[in-house]
Amino acid sequence: MKTPIGVAEMITPNLKLDPEDHQLDKSVDKSDAKPETKHDTKQDILQHLLKRGEVTAQDLADRLDISPQAIRKHLKDLEAEGLIYHTAEQMGMGRPQFIYALTVAGRDRFPDSYNQFAVNFLDTLIDTLGKEQVSEVLQKQWQRKAQNYKSQLGRGSLKQRLEKLAELRRSEGYVTEWFPVEGKNQSFIFTEYNCAIAHVAESFPSVCGHELEMFATVLDCPVERTHWMVDGEHRCGYLIREQGVSC
């Protein structure tokens, strides 16, 4: 209900009234208006990926209440910036479905201190114990990890053990996939797109060598590195061959 002109003038005598529609001058409210905050949809996407690990474009569209077309445009931009990547999964009949996840650079958008703490802690250990002793400690840690994995893999074929290892790594937060090498019997590529020790590896690359040995021990077969994040690549990749299978 509109306020009668006479009453409005008594309450706020200095206000100018619009004679056309008896509305208060709209310029009065502008001085107190708060600037509109621009919502950052891309940051919402990154945060959702951080929480969920892997999602589809439709998942994001439903979660953020945005059209799939708009989501795909944002995803394309984020992938071009190197903050996310996608893999294709065949879900029954029809076209494969794209699954999106954060890259290391994408995860770095969310500040944390534990990575730097780990690096500083190793620096302190080296200063206290010496580099060789710290290397021995790290190697023993990987050996314990290898035994833990191996006890869970069982005695299946290399393919079955690889699938189980990938499941274990995914349960720990790794974005992992594997596939057979075309034309090579009992040879596989095992790939991880994120790394829990990436920041440590930058200062102590030897930990990656221990991890390589761990995979060889767990699978009981030769393992060769094909890609390495420390070299600036977006993934760590390994060629895994059954014992006795040539390259």
N, C-alpha and C positions, 0 to 999 in steps of 0.2 A: 504494500500500500504506500502510495506517495505521501510524503509529508506536506501538509498545507503550506503555501508560500509564507503566509503570515507567521506561522509557528517557526518555520525554518529561519526567518529573518530575526526573530526574537532570540533564538538559541545561538545563532552564529551571524550576527549583524554584519560582519565584514565579508561574508561570502557573497560572490556574484552568482545570480541565478540565471539560468537559460530561459528566456521568455518563451521560447518555442515549445519546450516540453516540461518546463518546471523542474528540470534536473539540476543538481548541484554541478558547478563547473568541474569537469573531469580533470582539469589541470591541478586541482587541489591535491588529489591522491597521488599524482605522479612523483612528487618530491619524496614521499615516504615509501614508494614502491621498491621492493627488493629486486636486484637484477636476477634474471632467470638463470638457473644453473644448468649448464649443458651436461647431459648425462653421457657417460663414457661407456658405450655398449661394448667396445673392444675389450676394455678392462674387465667388464662383467664376464665376457667369454673366457678370458685368460683365467680369471678366478674360478670359474666353474670347472674348467679343465684341470686346474690345480687340485680341486676337491675330488673330482670324479675320475681323473686319470685319462680315460678314453670315452669319447662321446661321438654321436653322429650329429649331422647338421639338424636333423629333425628333433633330436633330443634337446639341442640348444634352443631351437625355435619354440618348443613347448615350454621349456623352463623359463626363458626370458620373455615369453609372450611377444615374439617378433616373427614376421613372416619368414619362411624358409629361404625365399629369394634374398631378403636383406641379410640374413645370417650368412648365406653362402658368399655374399660380397665381402662381408667383414672377414670371413675365414680366408678368402683369397688374399686380402690385404695383409692379414697377419702372417700367412704363409710366405708371402713375398718379403716380409720383414724378417723372416727367419725365426719367428717366435713360436710357430706351431708347425706340425707336419701331419701328413695323413697316410694311412695304409688302406688297401682295398681288401675287403673280406667278402667272400661269396656266401650269401645267406639264401640258400635254396635256389630256386629258378630265378632267372632275370639277371639284371645288371648287378655287379658287385657294389657293396655299400662302403662308402668312405668313412673311416674311423679317424677322428682327430685327437691329437695329444700335444702337450707342450714339448718344445725343444729345451736344451740346456739354457739357451738365451732367454726363452720364455719363462723358465723357472727363476732365472736371475732377476726378473722384474719384481719378484717378491723378496724383499730383504730378509736375510737371516744372519745369524751370527755363529751358528754351530760349525759351519764349514771353516770359517776363519779360526775358530777355537781349536778344531782338529789340527789345522796346519801349525798353529802356534804351539800346541801341545807336543807335536812331533819335533818341532824346532827345539823345545826345551829338553825333550828326551835326548836328542842328539848332543846338545851341549852338555848334558849330565852324564850320559852313558857312552856316547860315541856312536858314530854312524853305523859301524859294523854290527854292534849289539842291537841297535834299533831295527836294522834290516832283518836280523834273526828273529826278533820279536814279531815283526810283521809277517814273516814267512810262517811262523808257527800259528799265527792267527788264521792265515789262509789254509793251512793244513787242517786245522780244526774245522773250518768251514767246509772243506772238501769232504771230510769224513761225515759231517752232518748231512750234506747233500747225498752222498753215496749211500748212506743207510736208508734214505727215502726213495731212491731210484729203483732198487730191486735188480733183478737179473734179466730183464727183457732185452729185446733187440736194441741196437743203437738208436733206431727211429723211436722206439717206445721210451727209451731213457731220455732222449732229447726232448720229447714232448713233455715228460714229467719235469725235467729241469726247467723248461720254459715256464711251466705252471708255477714252480717254486719261485722263480725269479719275479714273475708277475705279482705273486702274492707279497713280495717284498717291495713292490713299487716300481720295478723295472718295466719299461715298455719293450717287450721281447717278441721276436718272431723268428721262425726258422723255415727252411724249405730245401728240398733236394736239389743238388746240382744237376742240371740237365746233361744227359749223356755220360754221367759219372755214377756208376753203381756204388751204393753205400757211401756217398759223399754228400755233405750238407753244409749249408751256410746258416750260421747262428748269429743273429743281429740284435743289438740293444741300442735304443735311441736315447736313453738317458743314463746317467751314471751317478751312483751315490758317492763315489770317491773322486768326482771330477776335479774339485778344487784341490784336494790332496794330491792327486796325480800330476797337477800342473807344477807343484813344488817337489814332489817325490815320484817321478815316473816309474821307479822300480816297483811300486805297488801294482802296476798294470802287468808287469812280468809275473808277479806272484799270482795274480788272477788268472793269467793264461795257463800257468802250471796247475792251478786249481781245476780248471775245466778239463785239462788232459787227465788229471788224476781221477776226477769224478766219472768221466766217460770211458776211461781206460783205453784211450786211442789218441793218435796224433792230432794236435790242434795248432793251427797257424793263424796269425792275425792278418786280416785283409783290410780292415779300416780301423782308424784310431782317432778318437776325439782330441787327444793331446796334439795331434798333427793338424788340427783345425777342421776335421771332418765332422759331419753332424751325427755320426753313429760309430759304434765299435762293432766290427764284424769279424767272424772267425770261420775258417774253413775246417770242417771236422770230417775225418775219414776213418772208416773202419780199419782195424789193424790189418796190415798186409795189402791194403788197397793203395795203388800208386797214384800219383797226381795226374 
